[in-house]
Each structure stands twice: as structure tokens, then as C-alpha cells.
Amino acid sequence: AVIQPVEETTEAAEERMRNTGAPEGFIEYFSNIGRSIMKGDTALVTDVVARITGRQPRSLDAFLTEHAPLLQRVAGQ
């Protein structure tokens, strides 16, 4: 199975959340997290996963590929 990301701008994501009735505080919080990720603030790989779980960390792509059969698109989204 191939996982295809769906990219949207922060503004489009905010509008989508508003259209579903999300509170403004949540939208701002979620958008700040997204902007932080896009800036690379969370890109540092550490040894925390290995220390806690005893397993080596892996990429998001590897995780999604492994769990693809469990992931489903929700109707209407």
C-alpha cells in the first residue's frame, strides 16, 4: 500500500477546522504546532525512543507503511 500525503496550507487547514466548528483556541494551538513542525523544530532525532521502548526509532514513512492496513480514510474527509 502506498501512503499519499495530502498537503494543505495552514490557512486552508484553519478554514477547514472552522467549517467543522472547531473552537478558535484549538485552531490557533493546532496551527502553531504545524508551523513549528514546518520550521523544523521537531526534526531532531534523539535516543529517547530507544531508551524507553528498547527499539530503534524509525521514520514516519516506515511507520505508516507498516501500519497501512490499519489506516483508513474516514468517510467525508
PDB file of N, CA, C and O in Angstrom:
ATOM      1  N   ALA A   1       0.844  -1.183   0.000  1.00  0.00           N
ATOM      2  CA  ALA A   1       0.000   0.000   0.000  1.00  0.00           C
ATOM      3  C   ALA A   1       0.884   1.239   0.000  1.00  0.00           C
ATOM      4  O   ALA A   1       1.926   1.275   0.653  1.00  0.00           O
ATOM      5  N   VAL A   2       0.462   2.227  -0.724  1.00  0.00           N
ATOM      6  CA  VAL A   2       1.199   3.483  -0.799  1.00  0.00           C
ATOM      7  C   VAL A   2       0.437   4.544  -0.014  1.00  0.00           C
ATOM      8  O   VAL A   2      -0.764   4.732  -0.207  1.00  0.00           O
ATOM      9  N   ILE A   3       1.135   5.217   0.852  1.00  0.00           N
ATOM     10  CA  ILE A   3       0.547   6.314   1.623  1.00  0.00           C
ATOM     11  C   ILE A   3       0.829   7.598   0.863  1.00  0.00           C
ATOM     12  O   ILE A   3       1.986   7.915   0.586  1.00  0.00           O
ATOM     13  N   GLN A   4      -0.207   8.330   0.527  1.00  0.00           N
ATOM     14  CA  GLN A   4      -0.057   9.602  -0.176  1.00  0.00           C
ATOM     15  C   GLN A   4      -0.423  10.743   0.770  1.00  0.00           C
ATOM     16  O   GLN A   4      -1.565  10.834   1.221  1.00  0.00           O
ATOM     17  N   PRO A   5       0.532  11.607   1.067  1.00  0.00           N
ATOM     18  CA  PRO A   5       0.201  12.731   1.931  1.00  0.00           C
ATOM     19  C   PRO A   5      -0.704  13.727   1.217  1.00  0.00           C
ATOM     20  O   PRO A   5      -0.657  13.867  -0.005  1.00  0.00           O
ATOM     21  N   VAL A   6      -1.506  14.396   1.981  1.00  0.00           N
ATOM     22  CA  VAL A   6      -2.347  15.459   1.450  1.00  0.00           C
ATOM     23  C   VAL A   6      -1.831  16.753   2.061  1.00  0.00           C
ATOM     24  O   VAL A   6      -1.910  16.955   3.273  1.00  0.00           O
ATOM     25  N   GLU A   7      -1.306  17.619   1.216  1.00  0.00           N
ATOM     26  CA  GLU A   7      -0.753  18.868   1.706  1.00  0.00           C
ATOM     27  C   GLU A   7      -1.800  19.967   1.632  1.00  0.00           C
ATOM     28  O   GLU A   7      -2.564  20.059   0.671  1.00  0.00           O
ATOM     29  N   GLU A   8      -1.819  20.790   2.660  1.00  0.00           N
ATOM     30  CA  GLU A   8      -2.672  21.963   2.634  1.00  0.00           C
ATOM     31  C   GLU A   8      -1.962  23.074   3.389  1.00  0.00           C
ATOM     32  O   GLU A   8      -1.171  22.816   4.296  1.00  0.00           O
ATOM     33  N   THR A   9      -2.241  24.276   3.020  1.00  0.00           N
ATOM     34  CA  THR A   9      -1.624  25.407   3.699  1.00  0.00           C
ATOM     35  C   THR A   9      -2.215  25.522   5.103  1.00  0.00           C
ATOM     36  O   THR A   9      -3.280  24.978   5.398  1.00  0.00           O
ATOM     37  N   THR A  10      -1.497  26.240   5.951  1.00  0.00           N
ATOM     38  CA  THR A  10      -2.006  26.486   7.299  1.00  0.00           C
ATOM     39  C   THR A  10      -3.358  27.181   7.219  1.00  0.00           C
ATOM     40  O   THR A  10      -4.273  26.871   7.981  1.00  0.00           O
ATOM     41  N   GLU A  11      -3.475  28.118   6.295  1.00  0.00           N
ATOM     42  CA  GLU A  11      -4.727  28.862   6.148  1.00  0.00           C
ATOM     43  C   GLU A  11      -5.871  27.934   5.726  1.00  0.00           C
ATOM     44  O   GLU A  11      -6.984  28.050   6.239  1.00  0.00           O
ATOM     45  N   ALA A  12      -5.602  27.023   4.803  1.00  0.00           N
ATOM     46  CA  ALA A  12      -6.633  26.082   4.360  1.00  0.00           C
ATOM     47  C   ALA A  12      -7.038  25.155   5.503  1.00  0.00           C
ATOM     48  O   ALA A  12      -8.217  24.839   5.665  1.00  0.00           O
ATOM     49  N   ALA A  13      -6.058  24.721   6.292  1.00  0.00           N
ATOM     50  CA  ALA A  13      -6.359  23.856   7.436  1.00  0.00           C
ATOM     51  C   ALA A  13      -7.209  24.604   8.457  1.00  0.00           C
ATOM     52  O   ALA A  13      -8.155  24.045   9.012  1.00  0.00           O
ATOM     53  N   GLU A  14      -6.870  25.872   8.706  1.00  0.00           N
ATOM     54  CA  GLU A  14      -7.655  26.673   9.644  1.00  0.00           C
ATOM     55  C   GLU A  14      -9.096  26.818   9.152  1.00  0.00           C
ATOM     56  O   GLU A  14     -10.037  26.683   9.934  1.00  0.00           O
ATOM     57  N   GLU A  15      -9.265  27.090   7.879  1.00  0.00           N
ATOM     58  CA  GLU A  15     -10.606  27.245   7.310  1.00  0.00           C
ATOM     59  C   GLU A  15     -11.390  25.937   7.421  1.00  0.00           C
ATOM     60  O   GLU A  15     -12.572  25.939   7.765  1.00  0.00           O
ATOM     61  N   ARG A  16     -10.719  24.822   7.126  1.00  0.00           N
ATOM     62  CA  ARG A  16     -11.371  23.511   7.237  1.00  0.00           C
ATOM     63  C   ARG A  16     -11.834  23.263   8.665  1.00  0.00           C
ATOM     64  O   ARG A  16     -12.946  22.783   8.888  1.00  0.00           O
ATOM     65  N   MET A  17     -10.976  23.593   9.638  1.00  0.00           N
ATOM     66  CA  MET A  17     -11.345  23.394  11.042  1.00  0.00           C
ATOM     67  C   MET A  17     -12.494  24.316  11.446  1.00  0.00           C
ATOM     68  O   MET A  17     -13.399  23.901  12.169  1.00  0.00           O
ATOM     69  N   ARG A  18     -12.460  25.572  10.979  1.00  0.00           N
ATOM     70  CA  ARG A  18     -13.568  26.490  11.275  1.00  0.00           C
ATOM     71  C   ARG A  18     -14.885  25.954  10.718  1.00  0.00           C
ATOM     72  O   ARG A  18     -15.925  26.021  11.373  1.00  0.00           O
ATOM     73  N   ASN A  19     -14.821  25.420   9.492  1.00  0.00           N
ATOM     74  CA  ASN A  19     -16.022  24.897   8.846  1.00  0.00           C
ATOM     75  C   ASN A  19     -16.601  23.694   9.577  1.00  0.00           C
ATOM     76  O   ASN A  19     -17.788  23.396   9.440  1.00  0.00           O
ATOM     77  N   THR A  20     -15.777  23.007  10.345  1.00  0.00           N
ATOM     78  CA  THR A  20     -16.281  21.870  11.117  1.00  0.00           C
ATOM     79  C   THR A  20     -16.651  22.267  12.541  1.00  0.00           C
ATOM     80  O   THR A  20     -17.043  21.420  13.345  1.00  0.00           O
ATOM     81  N   GLY A  21     -16.526  23.566  12.854  1.00  0.00           N
ATOM     82  CA  GLY A  21     -16.951  24.066  14.158  1.00  0.00           C
ATOM     83  C   GLY A  21     -15.908  24.008  15.253  1.00  0.00           C
ATOM     84  O   GLY A  21     -16.248  24.119  16.431  1.00  0.00           O
ATOM     85  N   ALA A  22     -14.646  23.836  14.894  1.00  0.00           N
ATOM     86  CA  ALA A  22     -13.590  23.792  15.902  1.00  0.00           C
ATOM     87  C   ALA A  22     -13.465  25.150  16.589  1.00  0.00           C
ATOM     88  O   ALA A  22     -13.580  26.185  15.932  1.00  0.00           O
ATOM     89  N   PRO A  23     -13.235  25.160  17.889  1.00  0.00           N
ATOM     90  CA  PRO A  23     -13.058  26.429  18.614  1.00  0.00           C
ATOM     91  C   PRO A  23     -11.790  27.151  18.153  1.00  0.00           C
ATOM     92  O   PRO A  23     -10.802  26.509  17.798  1.00  0.00           O
ATOM     93  N   GLU A  24     -11.821  28.473  18.159  1.00  0.00           N
ATOM     94  CA  GLU A  24     -10.676  29.274  17.708  1.00  0.00           C
ATOM     95  C   GLU A  24      -9.407  28.963  18.493  1.00  0.00           C
ATOM     96  O   GLU A  24      -8.318  28.943  17.920  1.00  0.00           O
ATOM     97  N   GLY A  25      -9.531  28.722  19.790  1.00  0.00           N
ATOM     98  CA  GLY A  25      -8.353  28.399  20.593  1.00  0.00           C
ATOM     99  C   GLY A  25      -7.673  27.128  20.118  1.00  0.00           C
ATOM    100  O   GLY A  25      -6.445  27.054  20.085  1.00  0.00           O
ATOM    101  N   PHE A  26      -8.466  26.123  19.748  1.00  0.00           N
ATOM    102  CA  PHE A  26      -7.921  24.875  19.228  1.00  0.00           C
ATOM    103  C   PHE A  26      -7.250  25.112  17.889  1.00  0.00           C
ATOM    104  O   PHE A  26      -6.165  24.591  17.630  1.00  0.00           O
ATOM    105  N   ILE A  27      -7.897  25.903  17.034  1.00  0.00           N
ATOM    106  CA  ILE A  27      -7.342  26.193  15.705  1.00  0.00           C
ATOM    107  C   ILE A  27      -5.984  26.879  15.846  1.00  0.00           C
ATOM    108  O   ILE A  27      -5.030  26.527  15.153  1.00  0.00           O
ATOM    109  N   GLU A  28      -5.903  27.852  16.739  1.00  0.00           N
ATOM    110  CA  GLU A  28      -4.636  28.565  16.944  1.00  0.00           C
ATOM    111  C   GLU A  28      -3.565  27.611  17.476  1.00  0.00           C
ATOM    112  O   GLU A  28      -2.430  27.626  16.999  1.00  0.00           O
ATOM    113  N   TYR A  29      -3.916  26.790  18.450  1.00  0.00           N
ATOM    114  CA  TYR A  29      -2.978  25.833  19.030  1.00  0.00           C
ATOM    115  C   TYR A  29      -2.468  24.863  17.962  1.00  0.00           C
ATOM    116  O   TYR A  29      -1.262  24.653  17.833  1.00  0.00           O
ATOM    117  N   PHE A  30      -3.383  24.279  17.206  1.00  0.00           N
ATOM    118  CA  PHE A  30      -3.040  23.312  16.169  1.00  0.00           C
ATOM    119  C   PHE A  30      -2.172  23.960  15.089  1.00  0.00           C
ATOM    120  O   PHE A  30      -1.211  23.355  14.614  1.00  0.00           O
ATOM    121  N   SER A  31      -2.510  25.182  14.708  1.00  0.00           N
ATOM    122  CA  SER A  31      -1.736  25.894  13.682  1.00  0.00           C
ATOM    123  C   SER A  31      -0.325  26.195  14.167  1.00  0.00           C
ATOM    124  O   SER A  31       0.630  26.094  13.396  1.00  0.00           O
ATOM    125  N   ASN A  32      -0.185  26.565  15.438  1.00  0.00           N
ATOM    126  CA  ASN A  32       1.147  26.825  15.990  1.00  0.00           C
ATOM    127  C   ASN A  32       2.006  25.567  15.965  1.00  0.00           C
ATOM    128  O   ASN A  32       3.199  25.636  15.671  1.00  0.00           O
ATOM    129  N   ILE A  33       1.406  24.416  16.273  1.00  0.00           N
ATOM    130  CA  ILE A  33       2.140  23.151  16.198  1.00  0.00           C
ATOM    131  C   ILE A  33       2.583  22.898  14.760  1.00  0.00           C
ATOM    132  O   ILE A  33       3.735  22.536  14.519  1.00  0.00           O
ATOM    133  N   GLY A  34       1.678  23.087  13.809  1.00  0.00           N
ATOM    134  CA  GLY A  34       2.004  22.876  12.404  1.00  0.00           C
ATOM    135  C   GLY A  34       3.128  23.769  11.936  1.00  0.00           C
ATOM    136  O   GLY A  34       4.042  23.313  11.248  1.00  0.00           O
ATOM    137  N   ARG A  35       3.074  25.041  12.302  1.00  0.00           N
ATOM    138  CA  ARG A  35       4.137  25.974  11.907  1.00  0.00           C
ATOM    139  C   ARG A  35       5.479  25.557  12.515  1.00  0.00           C
ATOM    140  O   ARG A  35       6.516  25.659  11.859  1.00  0.00           O
ATOM    141  N   SER A  36       5.460  25.089  13.762  1.00  0.00           N
ATOM    142  CA  SER A  36       6.678  24.651  14.427  1.00  0.00           C
ATOM    143  C   SER A  36       7.288  23.450  13.700  1.00  0.00           C
ATOM    144  O   SER A  36       8.503  23.386  13.509  1.00  0.00           O
ATOM    145  N   ILE A  37       6.449  22.510  13.301  1.00  0.00           N
ATOM    146  CA  ILE A  37       6.931  21.333  12.572  1.00  0.00           C
ATOM    147  C   ILE A  37       7.517  21.755  11.234  1.00  0.00           C
ATOM    148  O   ILE A  37       8.583  21.280  10.843  1.00  0.00           O
ATOM    149  N   MET A  38       6.822  22.650  10.526  1.00  0.00           N
ATOM    150  CA  MET A  38       7.302  23.090   9.217  1.00  0.00           C
ATOM    151  C   MET A  38       8.627  23.835   9.316  1.00  0.00           C
ATOM    152  O   MET A  38       9.431  23.788   8.385  1.00  0.00           O
ATOM    153  N   LYS A  39       8.868  24.528  10.439  1.00  0.00           N
ATOM    154  CA  LYS A  39      10.144  25.223  10.638  1.00  0.00           C
ATOM    155  C   LYS A  39      11.270  24.253  10.948  1.00  0.00           C
ATOM    156  O   LYS A  39      12.442  24.625  10.889  1.00  0.00           O
ATOM    157  N   GLY A  40      10.927  23.002  11.280  1.00  0.00           N
ATOM    158  CA  GLY A  40      11.954  22.019  11.594  1.00  0.00           C
ATOM    159  C   GLY A  40      12.250  21.893  13.074  1.00  0.00           C
ATOM    160  O   GLY A  40      13.220  21.242  13.462  1.00  0.00           O
ATOM    161  N   ASP A  41      11.419  22.515  13.907  1.00  0.00           N
ATOM    162  CA  ASP A  41      11.658  22.473  15.352  1.00  0.00           C
ATOM    163  C   ASP A  41      11.619  21.069  15.928  1.00  0.00           C
ATOM    164  O   ASP A  41      12.206  20.825  16.982  1.00  0.00           O
ATOM    165  N   THR A  42      10.941  20.137  15.263  1.00  0.00           N
ATOM    166  CA  THR A  42      10.801  18.779  15.782  1.00  0.00           C
ATOM    167  C   THR A  42      11.609  17.761  14.978  1.00  0.00           C
ATOM    168  O   THR A  42      11.368  16.559  15.089  1.00  0.00           O
ATOM    169  N   ALA A  43      12.550  18.220  14.183  1.00  0.00           N
ATOM    170  CA  ALA A  43      13.283  17.330  13.284  1.00  0.00           C
ATOM    171  C   ALA A  43      14.455  16.614  13.947  1.00  0.00           C
ATOM    172  O   ALA A  43      15.025  15.698  13.354  1.00  0.00           O
ATOM    173  N   LEU A  44      14.819  17.001  15.130  1.00  0.00           N
ATOM    174  CA  LEU A  44      15.964  16.398  15.803  1.00  0.00           C
ATOM    175  C   LEU A  44      15.646  14.956  16.202  1.00  0.00           C
ATOM    176  O   LEU A  44      14.646  14.704  16.874  1.00  0.00           O
ATOM    177  N   VAL A  45      16.483  14.021  15.796  1.00  0.00           N
ATOM    178  CA  VAL A  45      16.334  12.625  16.185  1.00  0.00           C
ATOM    179  C   VAL A  45      17.152  12.407  17.452  1.00  0.00           C
ATOM    180  O   VAL A  45      18.326  12.770  17.519  1.00  0.00           O
ATOM    181  N   THR A  46      16.516  11.811  18.451  1.00  0.00           N
ATOM    182  CA  THR A  46      17.189  11.559  19.722  1.00  0.00           C
ATOM    183  C   THR A  46      17.174  10.068  20.027  1.00  0.00           C
ATOM    184  O   THR A  46      16.650   9.273  19.247  1.00  0.00           O
ATOM    185  N   ASP A  47      17.747   9.695  21.157  1.00  0.00           N
ATOM    186  CA  ASP A  47      17.760   8.296  21.576  1.00  0.00           C
ATOM    187  C   ASP A  47      16.614   7.963  22.529  1.00  0.00           C
ATOM    188  O   ASP A  47      16.594   6.876  23.107  1.00  0.00           O
ATOM    189  N   VAL A  48      15.669   8.868  22.701  1.00  0.00           N
ATOM    190  CA  VAL A  48      14.591   8.678  23.672  1.00  0.00           C
ATOM    191  C   VAL A  48      13.742   7.449  23.346  1.00  0.00           C
ATOM    192  O   VAL A  48      13.423   6.671  24.245  1.00  0.00           O
ATOM    193  N   VAL A  49      13.373   7.261  22.082  1.00  0.00           N
ATOM    194  CA  VAL A  49      12.563   6.094  21.704  1.00  0.00           C
ATOM    195  C   VAL A  49      13.299   4.809  22.069  1.00  0.00           C
ATOM    196  O   VAL A  49      12.707   3.899  22.650  1.00  0.00           O
ATOM    197  N   ALA A  50      14.562   4.730  21.738  1.00  0.00           N
ATOM    198  CA  ALA A  50      15.347   3.530  22.033  1.00  0.00           C
ATOM    199  C   ALA A  50      15.454   3.301  23.541  1.00  0.00           C
ATOM    200  O   ALA A  50      15.349   2.166  24.007  1.00  0.00           O
ATOM    201  N   ARG A  51      15.663   4.367  24.294  1.00  0.00           N
ATOM    202  CA  ARG A  51      15.793   4.219  25.743  1.00  0.00           C
ATOM    203  C   ARG A  51      14.479   3.770  26.388  1.00  0.00           C
ATOM    204  O   ARG A  51      14.492   2.964  27.317  1.00  0.00           O
ATOM    205  N   ILE A  52      13.351   4.283  25.904  1.00  0.00           N
ATOM    206  CA  ILE A  52      12.058   3.959  26.512  1.00  0.00           C
ATOM    207  C   ILE A  52      11.528   2.615  26.040  1.00  0.00           C
ATOM    208  O   ILE A  52      11.053   1.818  26.849  1.00  0.00           O
ATOM    209  N   THR A  53      11.603   2.355  24.745  1.00  0.00           N
ATOM    210  CA  THR A  53      10.977   1.150  24.181  1.00  0.00           C
ATOM    211  C   THR A  53      11.958   0.017  23.927  1.00  0.00           C
ATOM    212  O   THR A  53      11.548  -1.134  23.784  1.00  0.00           O
ATOM    213  N   GLY A  54      13.249   0.328  23.867  1.00  0.00           N
ATOM    214  CA  GLY A  54      14.232  -0.685  23.522  1.00  0.00           C
ATOM    215  C   GLY A  54      14.311  -0.930  22.021  1.00  0.00           C
ATOM    216  O   GLY A  54      15.054  -1.808  21.581  1.00  0.00           O
ATOM    217  N   ARG A  55      13.558  -0.169  21.225  1.00  0.00           N
ATOM    218  CA  ARG A  55      13.576  -0.307  19.760  1.00  0.00           C
ATOM    219  C   ARG A  55      14.160   0.953  19.149  1.00  0.00           C
ATOM    220  O   ARG A  55      14.046   2.047  19.702  1.00  0.00           O
ATOM    221  N   GLN A  56      14.787   0.775  17.996  1.00  0.00           N
ATOM    222  CA  GLN A  56      15.353   1.920  17.300  1.00  0.00           C
ATOM    223  C   GLN A  56      14.232   2.782  16.725  1.00  0.00           C
ATOM    224  O   GLN A  56      13.206   2.254  16.296  1.00  0.00           O
ATOM    225  N   PRO A  57      14.415   4.102  16.713  1.00  0.00           N
ATOM    226  CA  PRO A  57      13.404   4.962  16.090  1.00  0.00           C
ATOM    227  C   PRO A  57      13.356   4.702  14.591  1.00  0.00           C
ATOM    228  O   PRO A  57      14.328   4.229  14.001  1.00  0.00           O
ATOM    229  N   ARG A  58      12.225   5.013  13.985  1.00  0.00           N
ATOM    230  CA  ARG A  58      12.077   4.841  12.536  1.00  0.00           C
ATOM    231  C   ARG A  58      11.352   6.048  11.973  1.00  0.00           C
ATOM    232  O   ARG A  58      10.775   6.847  12.711  1.00  0.00           O
ATOM    233  N   SER A  59      11.391   6.165  10.691  1.00  0.00           N
ATOM    234  CA  SER A  59      10.776   7.326  10.043  1.00  0.00           C
ATOM    235  C   SER A  59       9.252   7.194  10.054  1.00  0.00           C
ATOM    236  O   SER A  59       8.706   6.106  10.236  1.00  0.00           O
ATOM    237  N   LEU A  60       8.601   8.301   9.860  1.00  0.00           N
ATOM    238  CA  LEU A  60       7.144   8.296   9.750  1.00  0.00           C
ATOM    239  C   LEU A  60       6.711   7.450   8.558  1.00  0.00           C
ATOM    240  O   LEU A  60       5.727   6.716   8.645  1.00  0.00           O
ATOM    241  N   ASP A  61       7.440   7.546   7.444  1.00  0.00           N
ATOM    242  CA  ASP A  61       7.111   6.739   6.265  1.00  0.00           C
ATOM    243  C   ASP A  61       7.148   5.245   6.593  1.00  0.00           C
ATOM    244  O   ASP A  61       6.266   4.496   6.173  1.00  0.00           O
ATOM    245  N   ALA A  62       8.159   4.813   7.338  1.00  0.00           N
ATOM    246  CA  ALA A  62       8.260   3.399   7.708  1.00  0.00           C
ATOM    247  C   ALA A  62       7.102   2.987   8.606  1.00  0.00           C
ATOM    248  O   ALA A  62       6.526   1.913   8.428  1.00  0.00           O
ATOM    249  N   PHE A  63       6.760   3.835   9.566  1.00  0.00           N
ATOM    250  CA  PHE A  63       5.633   3.548  10.454  1.00  0.00           C
ATOM    251  C   PHE A  63       4.333   3.432   9.670  1.00  0.00           C
ATOM    252  O   PHE A  63       3.567   2.489   9.870  1.00  0.00           O
ATOM    253  N   LEU A  64       4.081   4.386   8.780  1.00  0.00           N
ATOM    254  CA  LEU A  64       2.840   4.377   8.006  1.00  0.00           C
ATOM    255  C   LEU A  64       2.764   3.172   7.079  1.00  0.00           C
ATOM    256  O   LEU A  64       1.698   2.579   6.910  1.00  0.00           O
ATOM    257  N   THR A  65       3.885   2.813   6.484  1.00  0.00           N
ATOM    258  CA  THR A  65       3.896   1.640   5.609  1.00  0.00           C
ATOM    259  C   THR A  65       3.570   0.378   6.401  1.00  0.00           C
ATOM    260  O   THR A  65       2.781  -0.457   5.960  1.00  0.00           O
ATOM    261  N   GLU A  66       4.177   0.252   7.560  1.00  0.00           N
ATOM    262  CA  GLU A  66       3.927  -0.927   8.398  1.00  0.00           C
ATOM    263  C   GLU A  66       2.473  -1.012   8.856  1.00  0.00           C
ATOM    264  O   GLU A  66       1.911  -2.103   8.948  1.00  0.00           O
ATOM    265  N   HIS A  67       1.868   0.131   9.142  1.00  0.00           N
ATOM    266  CA  HIS A  67       0.511   0.144   9.687  1.00  0.00           C
ATOM    267  C   HIS A  67      -0.566   0.489   8.661  1.00  0.00           C
ATOM    268  O   HIS A  67      -1.720   0.706   9.031  1.00  0.00           O
ATOM    269  N   ALA A  68      -0.208   0.542   7.393  1.00  0.00           N
ATOM    270  CA  ALA A  68      -1.153   0.918   6.338  1.00  0.00           C
ATOM    271  C   ALA A  68      -2.465   0.123   6.388  1.00  0.00           C
ATOM    272  O   ALA A  68      -3.530   0.710   6.203  1.00  0.00           O
ATOM    273  N   PRO A  69      -2.422  -1.195   6.633  1.00  0.00           N
ATOM    274  CA  PRO A  69      -3.693  -1.933   6.653  1.00  0.00           C
ATOM    275  C   PRO A  69      -4.657  -1.463   7.754  1.00  0.00           C
ATOM    276  O   PRO A  69      -5.866  -1.676   7.660  1.00  0.00           O
ATOM    277  N   LEU A  70      -4.117  -0.830   8.786  1.00  0.00           N
ATOM    278  CA  LEU A  70      -4.960  -0.365   9.894  1.00  0.00           C
ATOM    279  C   LEU A  70      -5.471   1.060   9.686  1.00  0.00           C
ATOM    280  O   LEU A  70      -6.366   1.514  10.399  1.00  0.00           O
ATOM    281  N   LEU A  71      -4.901   1.761   8.710  1.00  0.00           N
ATOM    282  CA  LEU A  71      -5.262   3.157   8.483  1.00  0.00           C
ATOM    283  C   LEU A  71      -6.321   3.237   7.400  1.00  0.00           C
ATOM    284  O   LEU A  71      -6.165   2.659   6.325  1.00  0.00           O
ATOM    285  N   GLN A  72      -7.386   3.947   7.680  1.00  0.00           N
ATOM    286  CA  GLN A  72      -8.467   4.113   6.712  1.00  0.00           C
ATOM    287  C   GLN A  72      -8.886   5.560   6.682  1.00  0.00           C
ATOM    288  O   GLN A  72      -8.852   6.256   7.698  1.00  0.00           O
ATOM    289  N   ARG A  73      -9.282   6.006   5.509  1.00  0.00           N
ATOM    290  CA  ARG A  73      -9.816   7.347   5.377  1.00  0.00           C
ATOM    291  C   ARG A  73     -11.236   7.345   5.945  1.00  0.00           C
ATOM    292  O   ARG A  73     -12.027   6.448   5.649  1.00  0.00           O
ATOM    293  N   VAL A  74     -11.551   8.339   6.751  1.00  0.00           N
ATOM    294  CA  VAL A  74     -12.884   8.473   7.322  1.00  0.00           C
ATOM    295  C   VAL A  74     -13.807   9.041   6.242  1.00  0.00           C
ATOM    296  O   VAL A  74     -13.434   9.983   5.542  1.00  0.00           O
ATOM    297  N   ALA A  75     -14.986   8.484   6.105  1.00  0.00           N
ATOM    298  CA  ALA A  75     -15.930   8.935   5.082  1.00  0.00           C
ATOM    299  C   ALA A  75     -16.152  10.437   5.196  1.00  0.00           C
ATOM    300  O   ALA A  75     -16.358  10.963   6.290  1.00  0.00           O
ATOM    301  N   GLY A  76     -16.107  11.121   4.057  1.00  0.00           N
ATOM    302  CA  GLY A  76     -16.370  12.555   4.021  1.00  0.00           C
ATOM    303  C   GLY A  76     -15.154  13.410   4.325  1.00  0.00           C
ATOM    304  O   GLY A  76     -15.269  14.635   4.354  1.00  0.00           O
ATOM    305  N   GLN A  77     -14.018  12.824   4.546  1.00  0.00           N
ATOM    306  CA  GLN A  77     -12.817  13.611   4.875  1.00  0.00           C
ATOM    307  C   GLN A  77     -11.730  13.363   3.882  1.00  0.00           C
ATOM    308  O   GLN A  77     -10.647  13.937   3.996  1.00  0.00           O
TER     309      GLN A  77
END
